[in-house]
Every structure is written in structure tokens, then in C-alpha cells.
Amino acid sequence: MAEFAPVAEADLPVIKEIYDYYILNSTATFHSIPITIMGLREILFIDNPKYPSFTIRKDGRIIGYCFLARYKNRQAYDRTAELSIYLRPECTGKGIGPAALSCLETAAQRSGIHILIGTLCGENCASIRLMEKAGYTKAAHLRNVGEKFGNVLDVVIYQKEI
């Protein structure tokens, strides 16, 4: 069973390692060069009561992380947050994703957030299945908006009212 704990500064090097894997090997993120710790701090917050970040641990080892982020920097969107989940590749497909979604939904409700949004690469079938199984619905399909590894990519946006 996975355990969720707030992200601490000391967790950032391990989180960077996990995220860098996805940067270099997948289209799960549209970053294309490894991120710095400072860059990581800009997208993942520590001790933010409205937009929390969590490590995902199993047997004391960080196997992933998940977080909420501000959807847009305008007050009218304060009822909405974007979510992200990243797991070590060997930890996918083991039921951790649904637990992470549940953790983020509970945190969002405590923060007064009513809408959660997941922004995914259109070819990320595993994450799309995860969102759909958890009751998220497809809200947008943006064609040919990204490019990585020489491939032009679609973005799909899923949302859920909680």
C-alpha cells in the first residue's frame, strides 16, 4: 500500500530524478531538457496550503509524487486546479495512480477547489485510461500543439467536478 506525505525540500533530488526520466524518455511531459531543482520548485510547491504536493512512498522509498497546481493566474480560476502524477516506471500499473488521484481529490476538496484538470499528451493511453476510470471526462482535444522527439503531438484535457 502506498503512503502519501507532503513534499519536503529534501525530497526534491529524488523527485527531480523521477521527472527527468519522463523528460528524457517519454511524452508524459513536454519539457525536453532535464529540470533544475530551482525549475522544479516553480512547478511543484512545498508547504502551499491551497496547492499541496505529495511524495508517494512504499516501504519508505519514494516511488513517485503528485501535486496540485494553479490552473491560471487569475482569481476567477481559484476554484480550479491542475493535477499531476509521476511514478517510477517500474511502479506503474500497480494501482498507485487511482490512490494518487484520490489523495489529490481529497486535498483539493479541503482547499475549496471544485474542478480538477488533467492535461495529457494525446498518446498517453495509460494516463487517459486512469482519468476515465476515475470519472474524469474529456473536455478538450488540442491537435498538433506540441512537438517532442521529432513528433508533432496532441494534448487532451480531462476534468472532474469534485
N, C-alpha and C positions, 0 to 999 in steps of 0.2 A: 504494500500500500504506500502510495506516495504521500509525502508530507509537504506542506506549504508553509514558508516562513518569509517575513519581509526581507527584501534585499538589503544587505549591508554593504558598506564600502569595500570590505574585504572580499566580497563575493564577485566583484567586477572582473578580475582577471579570468575567472572560470567562465563567467557569462560571456566575456569577450571571445574566449576560445570556442564556445558553442556557436556564437553568432558568426564568427569568422568562418567556421566550417560552411555555414549556409551561404555566406557571401561568395566564397570561392568555389562552391560545388553545386549550387542549386539556383533556381529562380524563386525560391521562397521569400527572398528579399531582393530588392532592386539595387541595393548597394553593390558596388562592383570591386571595391578595394577594401582590404581589412580596415576595421574601425579602430580608432584610438580609444583609450579609456575616457578621455575628455568627450569625444564624439558619442560614446555610449551614454555618458551622463546627460547628454542633450535629448536622448530619446527615451530613456528609462530613468524614472525618478526614484530617489531614496527618501523615505520619510515624508512623502507627499500624501496628506490625508484624503484628497479627492481622487488622485490617480496613483494608486498603490502598485508596487512591483513585488513579485514573489519569486523566491527560488523554489524549485521543485526538487525534493531530496528523497532518496531511497537508501536505506542503510547508512545514513549520514553523508552520503555523497551527492553532490549537486548533479542532477541528471537533466535539468532544464530550468527554464524560467518563463514567467508570464507577467504581463503588465497591462495596465490601462493607460491611455494617453489622451490628452485633449484632442477632440476631433478637429476643431478650428479655433483660432484665437479670437473669437468674438463671443460676447456674453450670451447671445441668443442660442448658442450651441452648448451651453453649460449642462444641459440635460442629456447630452450625448457623449460617449467616449468610444475610442477605437481600442480594440484589444489585439494583443499579440501573444503567441505561444511558440516557444522554440524548445525542442527536446534533443538530447544527444541522439544521433541517428540510430544507434542500437536500441534506443528506448521507445521508438515509435511503434505503433500498432499493438500496444500492451494495455490500453485502457486509460492511459495517463491524460490524453487530450481531453476526454469528457470531464475528468476530475478537475483539470485546469480551467475549463470553461465554467464549471460550477463555482469554483473558487472566485473567478473574476466576476461572475454574475452576482454572487453574494456581496463582494466588495463594492460593486457598482451600486447595488441597492442601498447599502449603508451610506454611500456618498451622495445619494439623491440623483443618481443617474438613471434614466429611464430607457434609453436606447443604446444598444451596443452595436458596433460596426466592425466587421472583419474585412479587410482589404487584401485580396489574394491574387496571385498570378493565376490566369485562366487555365494553366496546365497543371496546377497544384491539386490534383484529383483527391489526394488523401485529406487535405485540409477542407476542401469543398464538401466531401462526404461527412467529415466531422461536424461542420457547421450545419449541414442539412439535417443530420440525425439529432442535433441538439435543438432543432426548431427554428433555426435561422432561415430567412428567406432571401432569395437573390433580389437585390434592389437595383443593380446596375451592371452593365457589361460594357466596358470601355475597350474598344478594339484598337490594337496596334499602338498603344500608348507607351510601351516600354521596349527597351532593347538590351539584351544581355547575351553574352556568348555568341554574338552574331545572329541571334534570333529576335525577330520582332514579336512582342508578347502582348496579350490582352490582360486586362485587370478586371476582376469581378468583385463586387461589393455585396456582402451579406449583412443583414441586420436582424435584430430581435428586440422587441419591446419587452422589458422585464418589469 
